[in-house]
Amino acid sequence: MLAPASADARSPSIFPAFQESNSQAPAPIAPPITLEQLPRQGRTTYALIHQGGPFPHDKDGIVFGNRERLLPAQQRGYYREYTVGTPGARNRGARRIVCGGKPVAPSVCYYTADHYNSFRTIAP
């Protein structure tokens, strides 16, 4: 027969402590990336963004919802996404540039090479 559990404060709980977080702060952004460090296709996409297109993909310029919450919180419509071509890919690939602010004169742009799993601020 098992002995009843005591309410001894010194004994560790068999259940891990659960602490709910109300923080919705974004994950840290990786170190910035310079234009020279972007792949050639990224530099081309960045230039097209700043001249207002034309863009090679129909989805370029659509609103990016930031569902992953990795970028700083902004109102819906602030961020737009653009495809960075991937050599050999049969689809749009995983690389994107996401810019915030005005479409032709964005305030900030981010590069992701892993389909929104991480972002790096583009330092022009």
Biopython code that builds the backbone (N, CA, C, O; Angstrom):
import numpy as np
from Bio.PDB.StructureBuilder import StructureBuilder

atoms = [
    (1, "MET", "N", (0.836, -1.168, 0.000)),
    (1, "MET", "CA", (0.000, 0.000, 0.000)),
    (1, "MET", "C", (0.882, 1.233, 0.000)),
    (1, "MET", "O", (1.899, 1.271, 0.693)),
    (2, "LEU", "N", (0.504, 2.235, -0.767)),
    (2, "LEU", "CA", (1.281, 3.458, -0.861)),
    (2, "LEU", "C", (0.884, 4.395, 0.258)),
    (2, "LEU", "O", (-0.272, 4.449, 0.678)),
    (3, "ALA", "N", (1.884, 5.136, 0.731)),
    (3, "ALA", "CA", (1.616, 6.134, 1.760)),
    (3, "ALA", "C", (1.007, 7.363, 1.104)),
    (3, "ALA", "O", (1.359, 7.691, -0.029)),
    (4, "PRO", "N", (0.098, 8.053, 1.795)),
    (4, "PRO", "CA", (-0.485, 9.258, 1.210)),
    (4, "PRO", "C", (0.573, 10.328, 0.994)),
    (4, "PRO", "O", (1.530, 10.436, 1.761)),
    (5, "ALA", "N", (0.395, 11.100, -0.038)),
    (5, "ALA", "CA", (1.334, 12.191, -0.328)),
    (5, "ALA", "C", (1.224, 13.242, 0.754)),
    (5, "ALA", "O", (0.130, 13.598, 1.193)),
    (6, "SER", "N", (2.368, 13.730, 1.174)),
    (6, "SER", "CA", (2.338, 14.765, 2.211)),
    (6, "SER", "C", (2.391, 16.138, 1.548)),
    (6, "SER", "O", (2.776, 16.266, 0.386)),
    (7, "ALA", "N", (2.016, 17.115, 2.272)),
    (7, "ALA", "CA", (2.024, 18.490, 1.760)),
    (7, "ALA", "C", (3.328, 19.167, 2.122)),
    (7, "ALA", "O", (3.362, 20.377, 2.346)),
    (8, "ASP", "N", (4.398, 18.398, 2.181)),
    (8, "ASP", "CA", (5.697, 18.939, 2.543)),
    (8, "ASP", "C", (6.186, 19.873, 1.439)),
    (8, "ASP", "O", (6.341, 19.444, 0.296)),
    (9, "ALA", "N", (6.425, 21.118, 1.756)),
    (9, "ALA", "CA", (6.835, 22.131, 0.777)),
    (9, "ALA", "C", (8.207, 21.851, 0.200)),
    (9, "ALA", "O", (8.555, 22.375, -0.858)),
    (10, "ARG", "N", (9.001, 21.019, 0.891)),
    (10, "ARG", "CA", (10.351, 20.738, 0.403)),
    (10, "ARG", "C", (10.353, 19.701, -0.703)),
    (10, "ARG", "O", (11.328, 19.616, -1.451)),
    (11, "SER", "N", (9.318, 18.924, -0.831)),
    (11, "SER", "CA", (9.324, 17.881, -1.852)),
    (11, "SER", "C", (8.982, 18.479, -3.207)),
    (11, "SER", "O", (8.064, 19.291, -3.319)),
    (12, "PRO", "N", (9.720, 18.078, -4.234)),
    (12, "PRO", "CA", (9.481, 18.644, -5.557)),
    (12, "PRO", "C", (8.176, 18.109, -6.141)),
    (12, "PRO", "O", (7.773, 16.980, -5.859)),
    (13, "SER", "N", (7.538, 18.916, -6.938)),
    (13, "SER", "CA", (6.317, 18.505, -7.594)),
    (13, "SER", "C", (6.658, 17.577, -8.740)),
    (13, "SER", "O", (7.687, 17.740, -9.397)),
    (14, "ILE", "N", (5.803, 16.613, -8.978)),
    (14, "ILE", "CA", (6.038, 15.728, -10.119)),
    (14, "ILE", "C", (5.525, 16.359, -11.404)),
    (14, "ILE", "O", (5.768, 15.839, -12.493)),
    (15, "PHE", "N", (4.811, 17.487, -11.281)),
    (15, "PHE", "CA", (4.289, 18.193, -12.441)),
    (15, "PHE", "C", (5.115, 19.442, -12.684)),
    (15, "PHE", "O", (5.378, 20.194, -11.746)),
    (16, "PRO", "N", (5.532, 19.682, -13.919)),
    (16, "PRO", "CA", (6.302, 20.903, -14.190)),
    (16, "PRO", "C", (5.422, 22.132, -13.991)),
    (16, "PRO", "O", (4.214, 22.107, -14.226)),
    (17, "ALA", "N", (6.054, 23.177, -13.563)),
    (17, "ALA", "CA", (5.327, 24.429, -13.362)),
    (17, "ALA", "C", (4.921, 24.985, -14.715)),
    (17, "ALA", "O", (5.717, 24.990, -15.655)),
    (18, "PHE", "N", (3.703, 25.445, -14.814)),
    (18, "PHE", "CA", (3.212, 26.055, -16.047)),
    (18, "PHE", "C", (2.997, 27.522, -15.774)),
    (18, "PHE", "O", (2.300, 27.906, -14.835)),
    (19, "GLN", "N", (3.604, 28.329, -16.607)),
    (19, "GLN", "CA", (3.475, 29.763, -16.440)),
    (19, "GLN", "C", (2.998, 30.338, -17.755)),
    (19, "GLN", "O", (3.702, 30.281, -18.763)),
    (20, "GLU", "N", (1.792, 30.894, -17.740)),
    (20, "GLU", "CA", (1.240, 31.463, -18.955)),
    (20, "GLU", "C", (1.840, 32.835, -19.185)),
    (20, "GLU", "O", (1.976, 33.636, -18.261)),
    (21, "SER", "N", (2.194, 33.091, -20.428)),
    (21, "SER", "CA", (2.787, 34.373, -20.769)),
    (21, "SER", "C", (1.779, 35.211, -21.532)),
    (21, "SER", "O", (1.163, 34.743, -22.490)),
    (22, "ASN", "N", (1.619, 36.431, -21.107)),
    (22, "ASN", "CA", (0.752, 37.355, -21.833)),
    (22, "ASN", "C", (1.544, 38.154, -22.848)),
    (22, "ASN", "O", (0.974, 38.956, -23.589)),
    (23, "SER", "N", (2.834, 37.949, -22.891)),
    (23, "SER", "CA", (3.701, 38.711, -23.781)),
    (23, "SER", "C", (3.500, 38.249, -25.217)),
    (23, "SER", "O", (3.494, 37.049, -25.492)),
    (24, "GLN", "N", (3.336, 39.185, -26.120)),
    (24, "GLN", "CA", (3.238, 38.863, -27.527)),
    (24, "GLN", "C", (4.397, 39.498, -28.273)),
    (24, "GLN", "O", (4.297, 39.807, -29.460)),
    (25, "ALA", "N", (5.488, 39.685, -27.566)),
    (25, "ALA", "CA", (6.663, 40.296, -28.173)),
    (25, "ALA", "C", (7.216, 39.371, -29.251)),
    (25, "ALA", "O", (7.224, 38.153, -29.071)),
    (26, "PRO", "N", (7.675, 39.926, -30.359)),
    (26, "PRO", "CA", (8.228, 39.084, -31.413)),
    (26, "PRO", "C", (9.549, 38.454, -30.988)),
    (26, "PRO", "O", (10.253, 38.958, -30.114)),
    (27, "ALA", "N", (9.857, 37.340, -31.635)),
    (27, "ALA", "CA", (11.148, 36.708, -31.405)),
    (27, "ALA", "C", (12.233, 37.649, -31.892)),
    (27, "ALA", "O", (11.987, 38.476, -32.770)),
    (28, "PRO", "N", (13.428, 37.535, -31.337)),
    (28, "PRO", "CA", (14.497, 38.426, -31.793)),
    (28, "PRO", "C", (14.797, 38.210, -33.277)),
    (28, "PRO", "O", (14.786, 37.084, -33.775)),
    (29, "ILE", "N", (15.056, 39.290, -33.949)),
    (29, "ILE", "CA", (15.441, 39.242, -35.364)),
    (29, "ILE", "C", (16.940, 38.949, -35.403)),
    (29, "ILE", "O", (17.708, 39.492, -34.608)),
    (30, "ALA", "N", (17.345, 38.094, -36.328)),
    (30, "ALA", "CA", (18.764, 37.766, -36.482)),
    (30, "ALA", "C", (19.538, 39.020, -36.876)),
    (30, "ALA", "O", (18.932, 40.025, -37.248)),
    (31, "PRO", "N", (20.865, 38.974, -36.800)),
    (31, "PRO", "CA", (21.670, 40.147, -37.176)),
    (31, "PRO", "C", (21.317, 40.628, -38.585)),
    (31, "PRO", "O", (20.944, 39.821, -39.436)),
    (32, "PRO", "N", (21.433, 41.931, -38.837)),
    (32, "PRO", "CA", (21.092, 42.475, -40.158)),
    (32, "PRO", "C", (21.914, 41.835, -41.271)),
    (32, "PRO", "O", (22.984, 41.271, -41.044)),
    (33, "ILE", "N", (21.381, 41.944, -42.463)),
    (33, "ILE", "CA", (22.076, 41.473, -43.652)),
    (33, "ILE", "C", (22.203, 42.680, -44.587)),
    (33, "ILE", "O", (21.253, 43.445, -44.754)),
    (34, "THR", "N", (23.353, 42.842, -45.179)),
    (34, "THR", "CA", (23.559, 43.963, -46.104)),
    (34, "THR", "C", (23.065, 43.567, -47.496)),
    (34, "THR", "O", (22.869, 42.386, -47.785)),
    (35, "LEU", "N", (22.868, 44.560, -48.342)),
    (35, "LEU", "CA", (22.464, 44.273, -49.719)),
    (35, "LEU", "C", (23.490, 43.373, -50.410)),
    (35, "LEU", "O", (23.129, 42.484, -51.181)),
    (36, "GLU", "N", (24.753, 43.610, -50.128)),
    (36, "GLU", "CA", (25.817, 42.808, -50.755)),
    (36, "GLU", "C", (25.758, 41.349, -50.309)),
    (36, "GLU", "O", (26.186, 40.459, -51.044)),
    (37, "GLN", "N", (25.233, 41.098, -49.116)),
    (37, "GLN", "CA", (25.139, 39.732, -48.600)),
    (37, "GLN", "C", (23.914, 38.985, -49.113)),
    (37, "GLN", "O", (23.859, 37.758, -49.042)),
    (38, "LEU", "N", (22.932, 39.721, -49.631)),
    (38, "LEU", "CA", (21.753, 39.062, -50.203)),
    (38, "LEU", "C", (22.166, 38.276, -51.436)),
    (38, "LEU", "O", (23.117, 38.646, -52.125)),
    (39, "PRO", "N", (21.448, 37.185, -51.716)),
    (39, "PRO", "CA", (21.725, 36.513, -52.991)),
    (39, "PRO", "C", (21.405, 37.471, -54.142)),
    (39, "PRO", "O", (20.637, 38.417, -53.968)),
    (40, "ARG", "N", (21.982, 37.231, -55.297)),
    (40, "ARG", "CA", (21.774, 38.098, -56.469)),
    (40, "ARG", "C", (20.292, 38.324, -56.717)),
    (40, "ARG", "O", (19.876, 39.447, -57.002)),
    (41, "GLN", "N", (19.486, 37.263, -56.611)),
    (41, "GLN", "CA", (18.044, 37.377, -56.840)),
    (41, "GLN", "C", (17.388, 38.284, -55.796)),
    (41, "GLN", "O", (16.403, 38.958, -56.095)),
    (42, "GLY", "N", (17.925, 38.303, -54.581)),
    (42, "GLY", "CA", (17.413, 39.178, -53.526)),
    (42, "GLY", "C", (17.694, 40.640, -53.829)),
    (42, "GLY", "O", (16.848, 41.506, -53.601)),
    (43, "ARG", "N", (18.886, 40.909, -54.344)),
    (43, "ARG", "CA", (19.213, 42.292, -54.721)),
    (43, "ARG", "C", (18.304, 42.775, -55.849)),
    (43, "ARG", "O", (17.891, 43.934, -55.869)),
    (44, "THR", "N", (17.995, 41.880, -56.785)),
    (44, "THR", "CA", (17.092, 42.230, -57.888)),
    (44, "THR", "C", (15.698, 42.528, -57.347)),
    (44, "THR", "O", (15.087, 43.529, -57.721)),
    (45, "THR", "N", (15.196, 41.670, -56.474)),
    (45, "THR", "CA", (13.868, 41.877, -55.890)),
    (45, "THR", "C", (13.827, 43.170, -55.092)),
    (45, "THR", "O", (12.854, 43.919, -55.180)),
    (46, "TYR", "N", (14.864, 43.440, -54.318)),
    (46, "TYR", "CA", (14.932, 44.661, -53.506)),
    (46, "TYR", "C", (14.866, 45.897, -54.416)),
    (46, "TYR", "O", (14.172, 46.863, -54.100)),
    (47, "ALA", "N", (15.577, 45.865, -55.526)),
    (47, "ALA", "CA", (15.554, 46.996, -56.464)),
    (47, "ALA", "C", (14.162, 47.157, -57.074)),
    (47, "ALA", "O", (13.680, 48.281, -57.221)),
    (48, "LEU", "N", (13.512, 46.046, -57.431)),
    (48, "LEU", "CA", (12.163, 46.113, -57.995)),
    (48, "LEU", "C", (11.168, 46.704, -57.001)),
    (48, "LEU", "O", (10.279, 47.465, -57.383)),
    (49, "ILE", "N", (11.320, 46.354, -55.727)),
    (49, "ILE", "CA", (10.437, 46.900, -54.694)),
    (49, "ILE", "C", (10.535, 48.411, -54.683)),
    (49, "ILE", "O", (9.520, 49.107, -54.647)),
    (50, "HIS", "N", (11.758, 48.917, -54.714)),
    (50, "HIS", "CA", (11.980, 50.362, -54.616)),
    (50, "HIS", "C", (11.649, 51.126, -55.894)),
    (50, "HIS", "O", (11.561, 52.354, -55.870)),
    (51, "GLN", "N", (11.466, 50.422, -57.007)),
    (51, "GLN", "CA", (11.034, 51.106, -58.227)),
    (51, "GLN", "C", (9.570, 50.797, -58.542)),
    (51, "GLN", "O", (9.051, 51.233, -59.571)),
    (52, "GLY", "N", (8.900, 50.045, -57.658)),
    (52, "GLY", "CA", (7.475, 49.777, -57.831)),
    (52, "GLY", "C", (7.132, 48.681, -58.820)),
    (52, "GLY", "O", (6.006, 48.623, -59.313)),
    (53, "GLY", "N", (8.091, 47.804, -59.119)),
    (53, "GLY", "CA", (7.846, 46.685, -60.020)),
    (53, "GLY", "C", (8.322, 47.012, -61.423)),
    (53, "GLY", "O", (9.048, 47.988, -61.612)),
    (54, "PRO", "N", (7.935, 46.230, -62.398)),
    (54, "PRO", "CA", (6.992, 45.112, -62.332)),
    (54, "PRO", "C", (7.623, 43.873, -61.704)),
    (54, "PRO", "O", (8.833, 43.657, -61.784)),
    (55, "PHE", "N", (6.767, 43.067, -61.079)),
    (55, "PHE", "CA", (7.229, 41.883, -60.368)),
    (55, "PHE", "C", (6.933, 40.626, -61.171)),
    (55, "PHE", "O", (5.920, 40.556, -61.867)),
    (56, "PRO", "N", (7.813, 39.632, -61.078)),
    (56, "PRO", "CA", (7.638, 38.422, -61.885)),
    (56, "PRO", "C", (6.559, 37.464, -61.382)),
    (56, "PRO", "O", (6.127, 36.585, -62.127)),
    (57, "HIS", "N", (6.121, 37.614, -60.142)),
    (57, "HIS", "CA", (5.137, 36.679, -59.578)),
    (57, "HIS", "C", (3.852, 37.414, -59.217)),
    (57, "HIS", "O", (3.891, 38.530, -58.699)),
    (58, "ASP", "N", (2.725, 36.788, -59.491)),
    (58, "ASP", "CA", (1.425, 37.397, -59.202)),
    (58, "ASP", "C", (1.262, 37.742, -57.722)),
    (58, "ASP", "O", (0.611, 38.730, -57.383)),
    (59, "LYS", "N", (1.839, 36.946, -56.858)),
    (59, "LYS", "CA", (1.657, 37.170, -55.417)),
    (59, "LYS", "C", (2.608, 38.215, -54.842)),
    (59, "LYS", "O", (2.487, 38.577, -53.671)),
    (60, "ASP", "N", (3.539, 38.698, -55.634)),
    (60, "ASP", "CA", (4.456, 39.734, -55.135)),
    (60, "ASP", "C", (3.669, 40.995, -54.808)),
    (60, "ASP", "O", (2.874, 41.476, -55.614)),
    (61, "GLY", "N", (3.905, 41.515, -53.622)),
    (61, "GLY", "CA", (3.229, 42.728, -53.184)),
    (61, "GLY", "C", (1.970, 42.485, -52.378)),
    (61, "GLY", "O", (1.315, 43.435, -51.949)),
    (62, "ILE", "N", (1.613, 41.193, -52.162)),
    (62, "ILE", "CA", (0.419, 40.925, -51.353)),
    (62, "ILE", "C", (0.727, 41.199, -49.881)),
    (62, "ILE", "O", (1.886, 41.225, -49.464)),
    (63, "VAL", "N", (-0.319, 41.398, -49.121)),
    (63, "VAL", "CA", (-0.161, 41.676, -47.694)),
    (63, "VAL", "C", (0.405, 40.447, -46.991)),
    (63, "VAL", "O", (-0.063, 39.327, -47.193)),
    (64, "PHE", "N", (1.410, 40.675, -46.173)),
    (64, "PHE", "CA", (1.999, 39.637, -45.328)),
    (64, "PHE", "C", (1.362, 39.768, -43.952)),
    (64, "PHE", "O", (1.448, 40.826, -43.329)),
    (65, "GLY", "N", (0.728, 38.711, -43.474)),
    (65, "GLY", "CA", (-0.040, 38.765, -42.232)),
    (65, "GLY", "C", (0.756, 38.675, -40.947)),
    (65, "GLY", "O", (0.204, 38.933, -39.877)),
    (66, "ASN", "N", (2.022, 38.321, -41.006)),
    (66, "ASN", "CA", (2.867, 38.200, -39.806)),
    (66, "ASN", "C", (2.239, 37.258, -38.776)),
    (66, "ASN", "O", (2.324, 37.499, -37.572)),
    (67, "ARG", "N", (1.609, 36.183, -39.258)),
    (67, "ARG", "CA", (0.976, 35.210, -38.352)),
    (67, "ARG", "C", (1.979, 34.549, -37.427)),
    (67, "ARG", "O", (1.634, 34.133, -36.321)),
    (68, "GLU", "N", (3.216, 34.454, -37.878)),
    (68, "GLU", "CA", (4.257, 33.840, -37.053)),
    (68, "GLU", "C", (4.659, 34.751, -35.904)),
    (68, "GLU", "O", (5.260, 34.302, -34.927)),
    (69, "ARG", "N", (4.326, 36.037, -36.024)),
    (69, "ARG", "CA", (4.634, 37.067, -35.029)),
    (69, "ARG", "C", (6.139, 37.204, -34.780)),
    (69, "ARG", "O", (6.573, 37.473, -33.659)),
    (70, "LEU", "N", (6.910, 37.020, -35.823)),
    (70, "LEU", "CA", (8.358, 37.180, -35.702)),
    (70, "LEU", "C", (8.795, 38.613, -35.987)),
    (70, "LEU", "O", (9.868, 39.037, -35.559)),
    (71, "LEU", "N", (7.969, 39.348, -36.702)),
    (71, "LEU", "CA", (8.274, 40.754, -36.986)),
    (71, "LEU", "C", (7.532, 41.628, -35.973)),
    (71, "LEU", "O", (6.552, 41.190, -35.369)),
    (72, "PRO", "N", (8.000, 42.855, -35.792)),
    (72, "PRO", "CA", (7.309, 43.753, -34.853)),
    (72, "PRO", "C", (5.827, 43.901, -35.239)),
    (72, "PRO", "O", (5.490, 44.001, -36.419)),
    (73, "ALA", "N", (4.962, 43.913, -34.234)),
    (73, "ALA", "CA", (3.519, 44.019, -34.463)),
    (73, "ALA", "C", (3.177, 45.343, -35.144)),
    (73, "ALA", "O", (3.650, 46.406, -34.742)),
    (74, "GLN", "N", (2.361, 45.256, -36.161)),
    (74, "GLN", "CA", (1.877, 46.419, -36.913)),
    (74, "GLN", "C", (0.452, 46.130, -37.349)),
    (74, "GLN", "O", (-0.010, 44.991, -37.276)),
    (75, "GLN", "N", (-0.241, 47.165, -37.801)),
    (75, "GLN", "CA", (-1.593, 46.972, -38.322)),
    (75, "GLN", "C", (-1.553, 46.125, -39.584)),
    (75, "GLN", "O", (-0.582, 46.147, -40.340)),
    (76, "ARG", "N", (-2.634, 45.376, -39.793)),
    (76, "ARG", "CA", (-2.730, 44.558, -41.005)),
    (76, "ARG", "C", (-2.586, 45.472, -42.227)),
    (76, "ARG", "O", (-3.169, 46.555, -42.283)),
    (77, "GLY", "N", (-1.813, 45.018, -43.182)),
    (77, "GLY", "CA", (-1.576, 45.788, -44.392)),
    (77, "GLY", "C", (-0.261, 46.540, -44.377)),
    (77, "GLY", "O", (0.168, 47.066, -45.404)),
    (78, "TYR", "N", (0.390, 46.598, -43.209)),
    (78, "TYR", "CA", (1.677, 47.304, -43.110)),
    (78, "TYR", "C", (2.768, 46.545, -43.861)),
    (78, "TYR", "O", (3.587, 47.153, -44.550)),
    (79, "TYR", "N", (2.780, 45.201, -43.728)),
    (79, "TYR", "CA", (3.821, 44.387, -44.356)),
    (79, "TYR", "C", (3.325, 43.815, -45.693)),
    (79, "TYR", "O", (2.167, 43.423, -45.836)),
    (80, "ARG", "N", (4.251, 43.786, -46.665)),
    (80, "ARG", "CA", (3.989, 43.149, -47.958)),
    (80, "ARG", "C", (5.145, 42.204, -48.262)),
    (80, "ARG", "O", (6.283, 42.451, -47.862)),
    (81, "GLU", "N", (4.847, 41.132, -48.964)),
    (81, "GLU", "CA", (5.882, 40.134, -49.261)),
    (81, "GLU", "C", (6.185, 40.055, -50.743)),
    (81, "GLU", "O", (5.331, 40.296, -51.597)),
    (82, "TYR", "N", (7.446, 39.705, -51.021)),
    (82, "TYR", "CA", (7.939, 39.619, -52.395)),
    (82, "TYR", "C", (8.809, 38.377, -52.519)),
    (82, "TYR", "O", (9.544, 38.028, -51.596)),
    (83, "THR", "N", (8.722, 37.720, -53.652)),
    (83, "THR", "CA", (9.480, 36.499, -53.910)),
    (83, "THR", "C", (10.922, 36.820, -54.260)),
    (83, "THR", "O", (11.200, 37.729, -55.043)),
    (84, "VAL", "N", (11.834, 36.063, -53.670)),
    (84, "VAL", "CA", (13.247, 36.088, -54.072)),
    (84, "VAL", "C", (13.463, 34.762, -54.794)),
    (84, "VAL", "O", (13.410, 33.695, -54.181)),
    (85, "GLY", "N", (13.702, 34.837, -56.080)),
    (85, "GLY", "CA", (13.849, 33.621, -56.884)),
    (85, "GLY", "C", (14.889, 32.667, -56.328)),
    (85, "GLY", "O", (15.921, 33.077, -55.796)),
    (86, "THR", "N", (14.592, 31.388, -56.464)),
    (86, "THR", "CA", (15.507, 30.340, -56.031)),
    (86, "THR", "C", (15.905, 29.530, -57.253)),
    (86, "THR", "O", (15.059, 28.859, -57.845)),
    (87, "PRO", "N", (17.176, 29.575, -57.645)),
    (87, "PRO", "CA", (17.603, 28.816, -58.832)),
    (87, "PRO", "C", (17.234, 27.336, -58.702)),
    (87, "PRO", "O", (17.490, 26.707, -57.675)),
    (88, "GLY", "N", (16.638, 26.803, -59.746)),
    (88, "GLY", "CA", (16.275, 25.392, -59.780)),
    (88, "GLY", "C", (14.924, 25.073, -59.150)),
    (88, "GLY", "O", (14.434, 23.953, -59.297)),
    (89, "ALA", "N", (14.312, 26.021, -58.454)),
    (89, "ALA", "CA", (13.017, 25.767, -57.824)),
    (89, "ALA", "C", (11.922, 25.767, -58.887)),
    (89, "ALA", "O", (11.944, 26.583, -59.808)),
    (90, "ARG", "N", (10.973, 24.855, -58.756)),
    (90, "ARG", "CA", (9.867, 24.777, -59.711)),
    (90, "ARG", "C", (8.676, 25.618, -59.251)),
    (90, "ARG", "O", (7.684, 25.757, -59.966)),
    (91, "ASN", "N", (8.796, 26.175, -58.045)),
    (91, "ASN", "CA", (7.740, 27.047, -57.531)),
    (91, "ASN", "C", (8.402, 28.311, -57.007)),
    (91, "ASN", "O", (9.549, 28.589, -57.357)),
    (92, "ARG", "N", (7.719, 29.075, -56.188)),
    (92, "ARG", "CA", (8.292, 30.329, -55.689)),
    (92, "ARG", "C", (9.452, 30.099, -54.725)),
    (92, "ARG", "O", (10.183, 31.045, -54.429)),
    (93, "GLY", "N", (9.642, 28.920, -54.240)),
    (93, "GLY", "CA", (10.730, 28.657, -53.304)),
    (93, "GLY", "C", (10.431, 29.230, -51.933)),
    (93, "GLY", "O", (9.313, 29.673, -51.670)),
    (94, "ALA", "N", (11.429, 29.223, -51.056)),
    (94, "ALA", "CA", (11.242, 29.638, -49.666)),
    (94, "ALA", "C", (11.735, 31.048, -49.371)),
    (94, "ALA", "O", (11.471, 31.585, -48.296)),
    (95, "ARG", "N", (12.440, 31.644, -50.305)),
    (95, "ARG", "CA", (13.063, 32.936, -50.019)),
    (95, "ARG", "C", (12.110, 34.091, -50.315)),
    (95, "ARG", "O", (11.450, 34.123, -51.354)),
    (96, "ARG", "N", (12.052, 35.044, -49.375)),
    (96, "ARG", "CA", (11.178, 36.200, -49.531)),
    (96, "ARG", "C", (11.840, 37.442, -48.949)),
    (96, "ARG", "O", (12.732, 37.362, -48.105)),
    (97, "ILE", "N", (11.376, 38.585, -49.427)),
    (97, "ILE", "CA", (11.641, 39.862, -48.774)),
    (97, "ILE", "C", (10.283, 40.375, -48.320)),
    (97, "ILE", "O", (9.328, 40.405, -49.096)),
    (98, "VAL", "N", (10.206, 40.775, -47.059)),
    (98, "VAL", "CA", (8.985, 41.344, -46.496)),
    (98, "VAL", "C", (9.320, 42.776, -46.108)),
    (98, "VAL", "O", (10.264, 43.024, -45.357)),
    (99, "CYS", "N", (8.529, 43.725, -46.633)),
    (99, "CYS", "CA", (8.776, 45.142, -46.346)),
    (99, "CYS", "C", (7.577, 45.749, -45.643)),
    (99, "CYS", "O", (6.430, 45.362, -45.869)),
    (100, "GLY", "N", (7.878, 46.714, -44.784)),
    (100, "GLY", "CA", (6.832, 47.420, -44.063)),
    (100, "GLY", "C", (6.818, 48.885, -44.425)),
    (100, "GLY", "O", (7.861, 49.488, -44.679)),
    (101, "GLY", "N", (5.620, 49.454, -44.447)),
    (101, "GLY", "CA", (5.474, 50.865, -44.775)),
    (101, "GLY", "C", (4.888, 51.031, -46.157)),
    (101, "GLY", "O", (4.138, 50.178, -46.630)),
    (102, "LYS", "N", (5.231, 52.129, -46.805)),
    (102, "LYS", "CA", (4.708, 52.405, -48.147)),
    (102, "LYS", "C", (5.296, 51.415, -49.146)),
    (102, "LYS", "O", (6.483, 51.096, -49.077)),
    (103, "PRO", "N", (4.472, 50.926, -50.076)),
    (103, "PRO", "CA", (4.972, 49.917, -51.017)),
    (103, "PRO", "C", (6.214, 50.319, -51.809)),
    (103, "PRO", "O", (7.105, 49.489, -51.987)),
    (104, "VAL", "N", (6.308, 51.564, -52.292)),
    (104, "VAL", "CA", (7.464, 51.949, -53.111)),
    (104, "VAL", "C", (8.587, 52.538, -52.261)),
    (104, "VAL", "O", (9.745, 52.529, -52.678)),
    (105, "ALA", "N", (8.262, 53.043, -51.093)),
    (105, "ALA", "CA", (9.276, 53.616, -50.195)),
    (105, "ALA", "C", (9.126, 52.988, -48.811)),
    (105, "ALA", "O", (8.726, 53.663, -47.862)),
    (106, "PRO", "N", (9.450, 51.680, -48.691)),
    (106, "PRO", "CA", (9.247, 51.014, -47.406)),
    (106, "PRO", "C", (10.140, 51.586, -46.311)),
    (106, "PRO", "O", (11.241, 52.074, -46.565)),
    (107, "SER", "N", (9.625, 51.509, -45.083)),
    (107, "SER", "CA", (10.391, 51.959, -43.913)),
    (107, "SER", "C", (11.442, 50.939, -43.505)),
    (107, "SER", "O", (12.515, 51.298, -43.022)),
    (108, "VAL", "N", (11.125, 49.673, -43.703)),
    (108, "VAL", "CA", (12.016, 48.590, -43.298)),
    (108, "VAL", "C", (11.734, 47.381, -44.173)),
    (108, "VAL", "O", (10.596, 47.151, -44.582)),
    (109, "CYS", "N", (12.789, 46.602, -44.460)),
    (109, "CYS", "CA", (12.640, 45.355, -45.211)),
    (109, "CYS", "C", (13.392, 44.253, -44.479)),
    (109, "CYS", "O", (14.422, 44.489, -43.847)),
    (110, "TYR", "N", (12.850, 43.046, -44.581)),
    (110, "TYR", "CA", (13.438, 41.865, -43.945)),
    (110, "TYR", "C", (13.610, 40.786, -45.004)),
    (110, "TYR", "O", (12.841, 40.699, -45.961)),
    (111, "TYR", "N", (14.645, 39.961, -44.808)),
    (111, "TYR", "CA", (14.905, 38.839, -45.709)),
    (111, "TYR", "C", (14.703, 37.548, -44.938)),
    (111, "TYR", "O", (15.155, 37.425, -43.799)),
    (112, "THR", "N", (14.028, 36.585, -45.549)),
    (112, "THR", "CA", (13.919, 35.242, -44.993)),
    (112, "THR", "C", (14.314, 34.241, -46.067)),
    (112, "THR", "O", (13.830, 34.306, -47.197)),
    (113, "ALA", "N", (15.180, 33.332, -45.716)),
    (113, "ALA", "CA", (15.602, 32.283, -46.646)),
    (113, "ALA", "C", (14.891, 30.973, -46.333)),
    (113, "ALA", "O", (15.067, 29.987, -47.047)),
    (114, "ASP", "N", (14.089, 30.956, -45.268)),
    (114, "ASP", "CA", (13.470, 29.715, -44.798)),
    (114, "ASP", "C", (11.954, 29.825, -44.632)),
    (114, "ASP", "O", (11.382, 29.251, -43.704)),
    (115, "HIS", "N", (11.319, 30.552, -45.520)),
    (115, "HIS", "CA", (9.857, 30.690, -45.565)),
    (115, "HIS", "C", (9.271, 31.098, -44.222)),
    (115, "HIS", "O", (8.424, 30.407, -43.656)),
    (116, "TYR", "N", (9.738, 32.229, -43.731)),
    (116, "TYR", "CA", (9.205, 32.908, -42.552)),
    (116, "TYR", "C", (9.577, 32.270, -41.205)),
    (116, "TYR", "O", (8.995, 32.629, -40.182)),
    (117, "ASN", "N", (10.514, 31.353, -41.185)),
    (117, "ASN", "CA", (10.950, 30.795, -39.900)),
    (117, "ASN", "C", (11.921, 31.724, -39.192)),
    (117, "ASN", "O", (12.036, 31.685, -37.967)),
    (118, "SER", "N", (12.616, 32.553, -39.945)),
    (118, "SER", "CA", (13.535, 33.546, -39.357)),
    (118, "SER", "C", (13.634, 34.716, -40.327)),
    (118, "SER", "O", (13.397, 34.578, -41.527)),
    (119, "PHE", "N", (13.986, 35.858, -39.777)),
    (119, "PHE", "CA", (14.107, 37.088, -40.569)),
    (119, "PHE", "C", (15.379, 37.809, -40.216)),
    (119, "PHE", "O", (15.864, 37.731, -39.087)),
    (120, "ARG", "N", (15.923, 38.522, -41.205)),
    (120, "ARG", "CA", (17.054, 39.420, -40.985)),
    (120, "ARG", "C", (16.691, 40.764, -41.584)),
    (120, "ARG", "O", (16.218, 40.835, -42.718)),
    (121, "THR", "N", (16.905, 41.821, -40.836)),
    (121, "THR", "CA", (16.678, 43.160, -41.351)),
    (121, "THR", "C", (17.670, 43.437, -42.468)),
    (121, "THR", "O", (18.857, 43.139, -42.335)),
    (122, "ILE", "N", (17.193, 44.003, -43.564)),
    (122, "ILE", "CA", (18.097, 44.366, -44.665)),
    (122, "ILE", "C", (18.632, 45.757, -44.383)),
    (122, "ILE", "O", (17.875, 46.722, -44.279)),
    (123, "ALA", "N", (19.947, 45.844, -44.261)),
    (123, "ALA", "CA", (20.617, 47.123, -44.015)),
    (123, "ALA", "C", (21.130, 47.632, -45.357)),
    (123, "ALA", "O", (22.137, 47.138, -45.864)),
    (124, "PRO", "N", (20.439, 48.627, -45.941)),
    (124, "PRO", "CA", (20.846, 49.107, -47.274)),
    (124, "PRO", "C", (22.209, 49.745, -47.315)),
    (124, "PRO", "O", (22.654, 50.183, -48.377)),
]
sb = StructureBuilder()
sb.init_structure("model")
sb.init_model(0)
sb.init_chain("A")
sb.init_seg("    ")
for serial, (resi, resn, name, xyz) in enumerate(atoms, 1):
    if name == "N":
        sb.init_residue(resn, " ", resi, " ")
    sb.init_atom(name, np.array(xyz, "f"), 0.0, 1.0, " ", f" {name:<3s}", serial, name[0])
structure = sb.get_structure()
